Amino acid sequence: MRTSNSLRWLVVVAGAVMLLAFVAACAGETVEVPGETVVVEKEVIRTVEVPGETVVKEVIKEVEVPGETVVVKEVVTETVEVPGETVVVEKEVVKTVEVPGETVTVEVVKEVQVPGETVVVEKEVVKTVEVPGETVVVEKQVPVEVVKEVVRTVEVPGETIVVKEVVVQEVPGKDYVTDPTTGRVFSAPEYGGTLTYIRPRGPKTPDTWFDGGYAAWAFISPVLEKLSVGNWAIDREVHSWSTTSVPLSALKGALAESWEISADGLTYTFPIRQGVHWHNKAPMNGRELTADDIEFNFHRNFGLGSGFTELSPSYAAFDSAVGIESVTATDKWTVVFKLKEPRLFALDNIIDNYSIYMNPPEVIKEHGDVKDWRNLVGTGPFEMTGFVEGSSVTYTKNPDYWAHDEKYPENRLPYVDELRYLILTEEATRLAALRTGKVDYAGVNGSPAQIISVDVLESLQRTNPELVFWPFKYRSDNSFSMNVSKPPFDDINVRKAIQMALDLDTIYATYYKGYGSTKPQGTIADTVEGWSIPFEEWPEEVRKVYTYDPAGAEALLDAAGHPRGADGTRFKTVLTHYATYDSTFSELIAAYWGEIGIDVEVQVTPAADFSNLRVEGRFEMITAELSGAASPSSAFPTAYWSKARHNHAHVKDPDFDALYEAWVRAGTLEEAQSLTKEALAYALEKHWTIWGGEMPQWNVSQPWVMGYNGELWLGVGQNDSWMARLWIDSALKAAMGH
């Protein structure tokens, strides 16, 4: 049985700055102040549950500040009487201050929920914002260092939880920096150490010619580079790098210093950056990169020029090669691209194609390809120095790397001496590595290792409250495609019935405990303004299909010629489930389809087999991705183009294909937007894909990882490039026993 002593100790633990979990619930009112609006939140109820009784304290505070200095923070201290002891609980109120041009929320209350108790955890977050005529204190993050760590065991009915009590204080004399993109405070950048992260599966080949973006995601982005890279120094309010969107405005030159487009839109000129050297590894031995190297790589990928005209375009170039006529190194430091006709998104495809990375010509000529990782030589911040199949991949710092930290330009990259990712296929093993501090990061970059289970999230928050969780919206990995080239899915009434049979609101309220979103979206997230179609604007006939209506679903199946048999089954089918995604969710969905007489067998399929099955159309139903936060160049729903490699529903629709052909030749953004919306509306009316909602997702980092703000990548397929820009607070890590 839990005693009052455990409650007292947990309150002490809760006082540590790093033990943060859930934001407290607050209600609010608006106070008008000259030049700004201040939303003053009111703390309404706090409940402390103690075995045998529940003590409820209601505290309501209002702050009236018309014409006066804004009061941003209020602390209410109350005493909770517990038999045999007195526990003082501090509560702070959450305030939102709207300053011209920005709205900043001050988070000051957190809760740690433990079975049988609710414990208040206090966090002070204050920053000073200058407003004409006054100073408003909004957010401040106090730099701290761990000076003591105590590990204790807490007995909870049915389980034992190991909780770390971390005592923290500011360390005088230690250097700190303010991140210019977020305002967050970090210990000053330092060099050295190893950054270890997780992937649930290993790579196949480092050669993107054969494996496209999969090679980039799982293998090469720390080693090879493109003509462009994401601007790490961009204000995160402008672009956060925490979605899959890559707007052209967020990219900057990497191997190309800049670019220029001719007035007729047919010529693209790229000055190549001087002073960039290939790794000091045979056969390159540190040779300087030249324009000839860039020409060679584009010839190889697009089947152009001497030696490659007999090759079909590579995996990566399949969709975008048709617009390029020639690629020529006109001198040692200049590459010129000629197009057959103007293409609105040609620049995006040249500088940020998801798998056109620069390989040395000497390596290709000597070995024919780069399938063997030992032959991988690049210009990037790391060299690949180790690969143990099924176990790990190791990258070692390139001491001659050309780039500097965009946020702190005096610092040459990379900071860490070594990158290492562990291939951990089992979730339990991944969680154990996080809990014990064996890894520094787990997330969605490349092969996904992010947290997608609410139960796992809450378990980690209980056992390791020092971990930092980064919620993000990536896309729906909970959706499904049907092979519309095969019966019964070639019948739109069957497709509608399958959608109408799903009670997503109940599933998300229970299984995901209210996290995530069930609001229907198409292939492109409705946050991509100007390119997507919000659900509210869908035709009524389309929207009603997304309302849970099992009786209506059964009527559609009857009309489609699929009555229930003697055993209650209408037909049987197989759902091919991608092993990386949440199979329990697919089982729940299959149960709903069973209620309307569709017998669905869920077959969990490994990643290596899944891709082939999908590309070749050897499936009946299959898990699919929807609502990604795409950039304009990838906003068109190409997943339904008949020639797309990943035509998830195996659609062969000439009317849709005509929309795609018109889109790739669009002359203006307005025309491209119009065609994109038309194609989205067409696909929605056809119901080629089943919406399964957006599940909650979290990346996780250890507290000693500095410089990280929840980023996913720095350009399409550049999943690990940002890791060169992170550093390890070695003193903090050591103080925490790692």
Secondary structure, DSSP 8 states (H G I E B T S, - for coil): ---HHHHHHHHHHHTSTT---EE---EEEEEEETTEEEEEEE--EEEEEETTEEEEEE-------TTS------EEEEEEEETTEEEEEEEE--EEEEETTEEEEE--EEEEEETTEEEEEE---EEEEEETTEEEEEE-----EEEEEEEEEEEETTEEEEEEEEEEE--TT--EEE-TTT--EEE------EEEEEESS--S-S-HHHHHHHHIIIIITTT---SEEE-TTS-TTT--S-SS---GGGEEESSBS--EE-TTS-EEEEEB-TT-B--S-TTTTT-B--HHHHHHHHHHHHT-STTTTTS---TTTTTTGGGEEEEEEEETTEEEEEESS--TTHHHHHH--TT-----HHHHHHHSS--SGGG---SSSEEEEEEETTTEEEEEE-TT---B-SSSTTSBS--SSEEEEEE--SHHHHHHHHHTTS-SEE-SSSS---B--HHHHHHHHHH-TTSEEEE----EEEEEEE-TTSTTTTSHHHHHHHHHT--HHHHHHHTSTT-SB-----SB-TTSTTTS--GGGS-HHHHGGGS--HHHHHHHHHHTT----TTS-SEEEEEEEETTS-HHHHHHHHHHHHHTTEEEEEEEE-HHHHHHHHHHT--SEEEEEE-B---GGG-S-GGGSTT-TT-TT----HHHHHHHHHHHT--SHHHHHHHHHHHHHHHHHHT-EE---B---EEEE-TTEES-SS---SSTT--SGGGGG-EE-HHHHHHTT-
